[in-house]
Amino acid sequence: MTFEAATWHNTIEFVREIERSMRPPTPPAPVDLQAIAAEIESGASAIEGDMPFEVEAFIARYGARTS
């Protein structure tokens, strides 16, 4: 049996990949970015340690806006 700790490494790489894909020719649609940000935010409590600034900034930029 193996155990892998839930860390931010995969999430950071995922956020970086999304950021890279936003360069032309076709960036993701705003609704897709919002859904990704919501998914990351909803799973944050299961990941060890503080949320990295890079991930937090992604959520702040693309997450749902509440008035």
ABEGO torsion letter per residue (X at the ends): XBBBBBBAAAAAAAAAAAAAAABOABBBBAAAAAAAAAAAAAAAAABBEBBBAAAAAAAAAABBBBX
